[in-house]
Amino acid sequence: MTDTSEAQTPMPLEEIQHWTWVFGRAQQMMLDYSLREIEKARTNDPETPMSGFAAAGGAMLKAQTDFWSDSLKLWQRFLMPEEAPSEARALSEEIGRRADRDKRFSAPAWRDSPLFDLVRQSYLLVSDHLLKGVDAIDGLDARQKERIRFATRGFVDAMSPSNFPLSNPVVIEKTLETRGENLLKGLDHLLSDLGRGQLTHTDSGAFEVGRNVAVTPGKVIKRTPLYELIHYQPTTPQLMRTPLVIFPPWINRYYILDLNPEKSFIRWAVSQGLSVFIVSWKSADAGMKDVTWDDYILRGQIDAIDTVRDLLGVDAVHAIGYCVAGTTLAATLALLAARGEADKVRSATFFTAQVDFADAGELTLFVDDDQLSVIDALANDGFLDGRYMAATFNLLRSRDLIWNYVQNNYLLGQDYAPFDLLYWNGDTTNLPALWHRSYLTDLYRDNKLVQPGALSVDGTPIDLSLVKTPAYIQAGREDHIAPLQSVWKLTEHFAGPMRFLLAGSGHIAGVVNPPTSGKYQYWSHEGTAATLSEFLEKAVETKGSWWPDWIRWIEALDDTRVAARAARMPGKGRLKALEDAPGSYVRAR
């Protein structure tokens, strides 16, 4: 708790007058910015009624009035600690408690100085009222308001006093202590990042693919212009007859599922007696300028499924699709159903995947004509540089993935800590521009995948309602990329048996949560639930990883076992080993 005690020495009058002007001017600048954003949103949509915009102006006026009322209370608490009314004390103490919980302002230096305590509390007060002002606006549709809210939140985070050396007491202390060496080191970090065109999050030199990440033993047994197929070495004498084929998202490297032996879903799946295969997608180059969604379905997923079936002499495979690869897996299942070939896939598991994009979250804010024009301009060679997508995902969590590193590594000059997950996060892949644009327009913008017959693959219209393949659908409770309510919608479009499971944490940690870690939890419901609300009401919480729940579900479908020999050993069947895992495509830059 922050409490400005009566023993603190009041600031001199000239200092009070100066900082009153500074914070008043800052508030006015931020308010003017918000009003400009509202006017811009109204101008971009001529159908927005003028009366609605007038109401918005009235709401902003009320927000300004409320702000100045709270500002006065805050100033009374700092300027007249002994005479401040109880409501002023209560407001300051409440904001102070919030500031102490906010890691940007939790260092003692923010509390030790009345001036910097005032800086952080004033900033949080301004932030609160700006965001409340957006919520109070009438006359804008939900999408317009969400765009303004996102822009305002991003602006507020960017303007935090923790991001500037002269308004951050921790940086000032460090600068005095090191005689400015921290700023020089931070400048070196900044110039390095500018040179590579990407924000650094971790010590990249601490990791190497194939040495201490992506190390589960296996062989590359097939290479196409689109993907490499990796077959992993069994570790049990008996294997489930039905193999597992994993499709990771092509917007990242596959080894998020094989970060290290302790976190590796692949290694764990192998230890459960599964014959495990994974697709390692090629990072796009100019030779992939004509690649479309048909390629990822026909020459990607179906080709890999048929390859594994033929290699092992089995009728079907279990398939996993993670994120965008899960979206495509749904289309693959619909195509197989339309062709009468649904039996090729014994079960389908979806890690944080979406098919219905009506509630797809903040990523939809990046799908408009302006953003699509930017993508077109960036894709002159037929592919989109992966750093663009990395920056987009960073913006969704700018406080943690941008400004936190600005303070620690640019201003404080701290060394980058080694963290395998952040190394993977920065190991970007390029995307085929034609397919990526189609993905954004057909799915995110126009939501065609859930419209029967609206999309086709190889000339065949697809309909998700024809999919009867048993499905295991996993969502993350705090997922900001594939929101829970959006992932739930898969249950509304498939016709077969389904198990929905909600994991603790988000898009990555909710998936990569091995049983040995003892972290997080999951929620499941053994009966039926017609809605997400009903599921949440009836679901039972279980501590720890959901992976054991998944393997029990797989075993219940088919637990027939075969010996781990012949084609079940990588490179020992008709497909010979081309090289050791993790292969070449994952190393291509």
GUMAR-494364 format. One line per 10 residues: their letters; for each residue x, y, z of C-alpha. Coordinates in pm, whole numbers. Layout:
N
a	X:Y:Z | ...
END
This chain:
589
mtdtseaqtp	0:0:0 | 116:353:-73 | 38:606:197 | 160:964:177 | 208:1017:549 | 170:1345:735 | 545:1339:807 | 634:1403:443 | 766:1749:363 | 531:1946:134
mpleeiqhwt	678:2048:-200 | 774:2415:-248 | 505:2628:-408 | 699:2685:-731 | 745:2310:-771 | 375:2252:-713 | 287:2512:-976 | 527:2362:-1228 | 408:2003:-1190 | 46:2113:-1187
wvfgraqqmm	105:2267:-1529 | 298:1959:-1654 | 29:1710:-1561 | -252:1937:-1668 | -88:1983:-2008 | -26:1608:-2040 | -389:1534:-1962 | -509:1787:-2215 | -279:1645:-2486 | -408:1293:-2423
ldyslreiek	-768:1411:-2419 | -717:1596:-2748 | -571:1279:-2896 | -877:1078:-2797 | -1114:1334:-2946 | -917:1327:-3272 | -947:947:-3281 | -1323:973:-3231 | -1353:1225:-3512 | -1139:1004:-3735
artndpetpm	-1360:703:-3664 | -1673:904:-3742 | -1523:1042:-4062 | -1429:692:-4178 | -1791:583:-4140 | -2025:842:-4292 | -2325:647:-4166 | -2244:729:-3805 | -2515:978:-3699 | -2400:1326:-3609
sgfaaaggam	-2622:1311:-3303 | -2423:1010:-3191 | -2100:1202:-3230 | -2249:1491:-3036 | -2334:1244:-2762 | -1975:1123:-2777 | -1856:1478:-2726 | -2088:1509:-2429 | -1955:1186:-2285 | -1600:1310:-2325
lkaqtdfwsd	-1693:1636:-2158 | -1831:1442:-1862 | -1517:1229:-1859 | -1307:1545:-1847 | -1514:1681:-1561 | -1478:1356:-1367 | -1105:1360:-1435 | -1055:1709:-1297 | -1264:1621:-992 | -1044:1320:-916
slklwqrflm	-731:1520:-1000 | -827:1778:-742 | -869:1504:-482 | -530:1361:-566 | -360:1698:-548 | -525:1771:-213 | -376:1452:-76 | -24:1542:-189 | -33:1916:-122 | -220:1917:208
peeapseara	-163:1574:363 | -291:1683:706 | -597:1868:577 | -700:1651:281 | -1057:1521:311 | -1114:1150:363 | -1228:1095:4 | -902:1242:-124 | -705:1012:108 | -909:712:-3
lseeigrrad	-855:787:-372 | -480:830:-331 | -445:515:-124 | -649:313:-374 | -440:435:-669 | -124:379:-466 | -216:19:-400 | -275:-33:-771 | 58:130:-853 | 239:-102:-613
rdkrfsapaw	85:-404:-789 | 180:-265:-1132 | 530:-398:-1202 | 613:-80:-1396 | 588:119:-1070 | 656:-139:-798 | 1020:-44:-728 | 1070:140:-396 | 1211:443:-580 | 860:526:-705
rdsplfdlvr	732:542:-346 | 1032:696:-172 | 995:1030:-350 | 666:1222:-314 | 731:1366:-660 | 760:1029:-836 | 475:889:-630 | 269:1177:-767 | 398:1104:-1120 | 284:743:-1115
qsyllvsdhl	-49:813:-944 | -128:1098:-1184 | -43:879:-1481 | -272:599:-1362 | -550:850:-1299 | -516:992:-1651 | -508:640:-1797 | -821:533:-1614 | -1020:833:-1726 | -910:811:-2087
lkgvdaidgl	-1022:449:-2108 | -1345:523:-1922 | -1408:805:-2167 | -1389:561:-2458 | -1637:327:-2289 | -1877:615:-2236 | -1894:711:-2603 | -2228:664:-2777 | -2295:672:-3150 | -2017:436:-3256
darqkerirf	-2060:70:-3346 | -1882:-197:-3144 | -1595:-235:-3390 | -1527:139:-3406 | -1531:165:-3029 | -1298:-134:-2994 | -1053:22:-3239 | -1051:344:-3038 | -1015:150:-2713 | -720:-48:-2855
atrgfvdams	-551:267:-2988 | -609:451:-2660 | -475:163:-2453 | -168:142:-2676 | -115:517:-2649 | -158:511:-2272 | 94:227:-2237 | 341:408:-2462 | 314:729:-2259 | 389:562:-1926
psnfplsnpv	647:762:-1727 | 837:435:-1682 | 929:451:-2053 | 1122:780:-2030 | 1455:826:-1853 | 1377:1161:-1688 | 1045:1047:-1542 | 1161:707:-1419 | 1341:721:-1082 | 1483:370:-1129
viektletrg	1653:480:-1451 | 1778:801:-1288 | 1931:603:-1001 | 2093:359:-1244 | 2229:641:-1458 | 2390:811:-1157 | 2524:479:-1028 | 2685:378:-1360 | 2773:733:-1468 | 2561:686:-1780
enllkgldhl	2700:350:-1887 | 2350:202:-1873 | 2228:450:-2136 | 2521:372:-2365 | 2463:0:-2330 | 2092:51:-2387 | 2165:258:-2696 | 2377:-27:-2826 | 2080:-263:-2773 | 1849:-19:-2950
lsdlgrgqlt	2077:27:-3252 | 2124:-349:-3278 | 1746:-401:-3283 | 1701:-127:-3540 | 1960:-299:-3756 | 1782:-634:-3745 | 1437:-477:-3766 | 1305:-664:-3464 | 1278:-616:-3088 | 1504:-851:-2892
htdsgafevg	1348:-1033:-2597 | 1617:-1278:-2492 | 1982:-1372:-2532 | 1966:-1534:-2875 | 2321:-1665:-2842 | 2213:-1891:-2557 | 2012:-2118:-2787 | 2069:-2318:-3101 | 1813:-2528:-3285 | 1915:-2891:-3259
rnvavtpgkv	2154:-2827:-2969 | 1937:-2716:-2676 | 1599:-2654:-2842 | 1422:-2895:-3081 | 1629:-3189:-2959 | 1387:-3486:-2945 | 1558:-3762:-3151 | 1407:-3830:-3492 | 1464:-3826:-3866 | 1343:-3616:-4156
ikrtplyeli	1185:-3877:-4383 | 1025:-3654:-4648 | 1088:-3310:-4794 | 855:-3121:-5028 | 861:-2758:-5146 | 615:-2685:-4862 | 721:-2897:-4565 | 954:-3151:-4409 | 807:-3453:-4231 | 984:-3558:-3912
hyqpttpqlm	939:-3906:-3763 | 1043:-3937:-3397 | 1233:-4227:-3244 | 1009:-4450:-3025 | 1105:-4493:-2660 | 860:-4773:-2573 | 864:-5136:-2699 | 496:-5123:-2793 | 325:-4842:-2984 | -34:-4747:-3044
rtplvifppw	-135:-4874:-3385 | -283:-4537:-3487 | -1:-4282:-3532 | -10:-3912:-3450 | 55:-3637:-3707 | 104:-3285:-3569 | 46:-2970:-3774 | 200:-2665:-3605 | 117:-2312:-3722 | 324:-2199:-4021
inryyildln	351:-1848:-3876 | 607:-1985:-3627 | 867:-2261:-3608 | 732:-2601:-3506 | 956:-2642:-3203 | 726:-2458:-2965 | 614:-2818:-2904 | 977:-2926:-2852 | 1144:-2642:-2661 | 1346:-2866:-2434
peksfirwav	1316:-3218:-2289 | 1120:-3095:-1986 | 867:-2886:-2182 | 842:-3094:-2499 | 493:-3215:-2590 | 654:-3422:-2867 | 889:-3603:-2630 | 604:-3665:-2386 | 374:-3798:-2661 | 650:-4036:-2771
sqglsvfivs	686:-4156:-2412 | 314:-4240:-2406 | 361:-4496:-2682 | 256:-4291:-2983 | 424:-4302:-3323 | 476:-3928:-3358 | 522:-3731:-3680 | 534:-3354:-3718 | 527:-3120:-4015 | 801:-2857:-4025
wksadagmkd	676:-2590:-4265 | 912:-2410:-4499 | 957:-2039:-4432 | 817:-1869:-4741 | 1041:-1726:-5011 | 988:-1582:-5359 | 936:-1932:-5496 | 616:-1963:-5288 | 445:-1653:-5425 | 162:-1860:-5579
vtwddyilrg	95:-2077:-5271 | -269:-2069:-5159 | -485:-2236:-4900 | -536:-2531:-5136 | -164:-2601:-5109 | -162:-2611:-4729 | -462:-2847:-4730 | -388:-3073:-5029 | -10:-3067:-5057 | 40:-3004:-4687
qidaidtvrd	-198:-3168:-4446 | -361:-3435:-4666 | -28:-3523:-4825 | 131:-3572:-4481 | -166:-3778:-4359 | -151:-4005:-4665 | 227:-4034:-4639 | 209:-4160:-4280 | -81:-4395:-4358 | 107:-4550:-4648
llgvdavhai	437:-4570:-4458 | 290:-4755:-4159 | 20:-4945:-4346 | -264:-4804:-4136 | -608:-4680:-4235 | -610:-4364:-4024 | -409:-4122:-3813 | -473:-3903:-3513 | -416:-3537:-3613 | -338:-3225:-3414
gycvagttla	-375:-2872:-3551 | -233:-2581:-3352 | -375:-2229:-3403 | -398:-2145:-3776 | -304:-2504:-3863 | -608:-2609:-3661 | -823:-2378:-3872 | -687:-2545:-4184 | -727:-2890:-4028 | -1099:-2819:-3992
atlallaarg	-1113:-2742:-4365 | -914:-3058:-4436 | -1168:-3266:-4240 | -1454:-3100:-4428 | -1289:-3177:-4762 | -1228:-3540:-4663 | -1591:-3568:-4553 | -1710:-3426:-4885 | -1493:-3681:-5069 | -1610:-3973:-4860
eadkvrsatf	-1260:-4009:-4709 | -1329:-3896:-4352 | -1200:-4229:-4214 | -843:-4123:-4294 | -844:-3924:-3968 | -935:-4124:-3657 | -947:-3814:-3436 | -868:-3445:-3459 | -728:-3235:-3176 | -739:-2857:-3190
ftaqvdfada	-496:-2649:-2986 | -634:-2294:-2946 | -781:-2297:-3298 | -1067:-2099:-3452 | -1308:-2164:-3739 | -1571:-1902:-3662 | -1413:-1556:-3648 | -1715:-1357:-3534 | -1552:-1310:-3190 | -1188:-1348:-3285
geltlfvddd	-1060:-1075:-3055 | -820:-788:-3112 | -647:-939:-3413 | -957:-847:-3614 | -863:-482:-3557 | -569:-538:-3794 | -793:-652:-4080 | -915:-350:-4270 | -836:-188:-4602 | -549:15:-4459
qlsvidalan	-382:-287:-4297 | -431:-500:-4607 | -270:-228:-4815 | 28:-232:-4581 | 58:-609:-4624 | 46:-571:-5001 | 319:-308:-4989 | 540:-526:-4768 | 506:-833:-4989 | 672:-724:-5312
dgfldgryma	859:-1054:-5350 | 549:-1268:-5296 | 605:-1330:-4926 | 550:-1137:-4606 | 847:-1088:-4376 | 774:-1270:-4049 | 888:-969:-3851 | 564:-796:-3948 | 356:-1066:-3779 | 590:-1066:-3479
atfnllrsrd	536:-692:-3437 | 159:-741:-3466 | 154:-1002:-3190 | 379:-782:-2974 | 128:-497:-3008 | -143:-716:-2860 | 57:-726:-2537 | 266:-413:-2576 | 311:-353:-2205 | 479:-693:-2158
liwnyvqnny	639:-751:-2498 | 747:-399:-2596 | 764:-142:-2316 | 897:-382:-2055 | 1201:-437:-2277 | 1234:-68:-2358 | 1277:2:-1987 | 1494:-295:-1894 | 1719:-324:-2198 | 1722:23:-2354
llgqdyapfd	1698:251:-2048 | 1852:37:-1774 | 2096:-132:-2012 | 2035:-475:-1863 | 2163:-789:-2032 | 1906:-1011:-2199 | 1810:-1313:-1990 | 1809:-1651:-2170 | 1453:-1781:-2216 | 1379:-2054:-2467
llywngdttn	1017:-1956:-2525 | 1111:-1598:-2610 | 1389:-1726:-2835 | 1126:-1924:-3026 | 896:-1621:-3028 | 1164:-1417:-3205 | 1254:-1693:-3451 | 1012:-1566:-3715 | 897:-1731:-4037 | 796:-1565:-4362
lpalwhrsyl	443:-1615:-4494 | 318:-1665:-4851 | 162:-1325:-4921 | -121:-1449:-5144 | -238:-1707:-4892 | -190:-1480:-4591 | -400:-1206:-4746 | -669:-1460:-4835 | -659:-1593:-4479 | -721:-1244:-4339
tdlyrdnklv	-998:-1152:-4583 | -1183:-1483:-4626 | -1163:-1593:-4263 | -1098:-1301:-4028 | -1286:-1036:-4222 | -1560:-1224:-4411 | -1589:-1533:-4184 | -1655:-1761:-4481 | -1532:-2088:-4331 | -1853:-2131:-4128
qpgalsvdgt	-2074:-2051:-4427 | -2153:-2384:-4599 | -2019:-2382:-4954 | -1870:-2032:-4930 | -1515:-2170:-4961 | -1383:-2448:-5182 | -1073:-2666:-5189 | -959:-2804:-5522 | -1300:-2712:-5663 | -1495:-2890:-5388
pidlslvktp	-1721:-2672:-5170 | -1671:-2746:-4800 | -1917:-2755:-4511 | -1796:-2792:-4151 | -2131:-2934:-4042 | -2043:-3253:-4232 | -1742:-3319:-4007 | -1817:-3615:-3778 | -1456:-3693:-3680 | -1415:-3719:-3300
ayiqagredh	-1268:-3388:-3188 | -1076:-3276:-2880 | -1095:-2897:-2854 | -856:-2718:-2618 | -882:-2349:-2535 | -678:-2118:-2312 | -857:-1922:-2043 | -636:-1614:-2093 | -570:-1653:-2465 | -548:-1312:-2637
iaplqsvwkl	-482:-1455:-2986 | -758:-1718:-3004 | -1004:-1602:-2736 | -1192:-1863:-2535 | -1534:-1763:-2668 | -1404:-1791:-3025 | -1247:-2136:-2978 | -1572:-2258:-2818 | -1750:-2193:-3146 | -1586:-2503:-3295
tehfagpmrf	-1836:-2703:-3090 | -2120:-2529:-3276 | -2007:-2630:-3625 | -1893:-2994:-3603 | -2138:-3286:-3601 | -1931:-3560:-3437 | -1846:-3642:-3074 | -1648:-3363:-2909 | -1463:-3301:-2586 | -1404:-2938:-2493
llagsghiag	-1134:-2860:-2240 | -1032:-2525:-2095 | -669:-2489:-1989 | -531:-2230:-1754 | -308:-1954:-1898 | -293:-1846:-2261 | -205:-1925:-2620 | 135:-2078:-2547 | 162:-2163:-2177 | -189:-2309:-2184
vvnpptsgky	-68:-2562:-2441 | 294:-2613:-2335 | 223:-2728:-1981 | 387:-3066:-1908 | 268:-3277:-1614 | 608:-3247:-1445 | 575:-2868:-1411 | 280:-2882:-1171 | 158:-2550:-1310 | -183:-2412:-1395
qywshegtaa	-500:-2621:-1415 | -778:-2718:-1651 | -1156:-2734:-1650 | -1359:-3015:-1801 | -1720:-3132:-1807 | -1821:-3493:-1868 | -2173:-3413:-1978 | -2306:-3189:-2251 | -2315:-2811:-2251 | -2511:-2613:-2506
tlseflekav	-2326:-2288:-2441 | -1992:-2169:-2310 | -2166:-2019:-2006 | -2319:-2357:-1928 | -1981:-2526:-1966 | -1813:-2277:-1731 | -2090:-2321:-1478 | -2069:-2701:-1478 | -1696:-2755:-1543 | -1478:-2916:-1276
etkgswwpdw	-1131:-2778:-1208 | -832:-3012:-1204 | -488:-2896:-1094 | -193:-2943:-1324 | -150:-3036:-1689 | -432:-3141:-1921 | -201:-3365:-2127 | -294:-3682:-1930 | -661:-3610:-1998 | -585:-3591:-2370
irwiealddt	-393:-3919:-2383 | -673:-4097:-2197 | -914:-3965:-2461 | -685:-4091:-2740 | -650:-4435:-2578 | -1027:-4464:-2538 | -1065:-4426:-2915 | -814:-4697:-3009 | -557:-4858:-2780 | -444:-5138:-3013
rvaaraarmp	-65:-5181:-2981 | 204:-5298:-3224 | 575:-5363:-3189 | 816:-5072:-3227 | 1005:-5210:-3526 | 1038:-5190:-3907 | 865:-4880:-4046 | 782:-4769:-3690 | 1152:-4684:-3657 | 1246:-4359:-3838
gkgrlkaled	1413:-4428:-4170 | 1365:-4806:-4153 | 1058:-4823:-4376 | 1011:-4729:-4740 | 1095:-4367:-4660 | 1464:-4345:-4575 | 1610:-4083:-4346 | 1716:-3766:-4524 | 1880:-3617:-4216 | 1848:-3601:-3841
apgsyvrar	1574:-3398:-3677 | 1511:-3108:-3655 | 1591:-3087:-4027 | 1681:-2803:-4261 | 1361:-2602:-4297 | 1354:-2507:-3930 | 1705:-2363:-3965 | 1638:-2162:-4281 | 1632:-1786:-4228
END
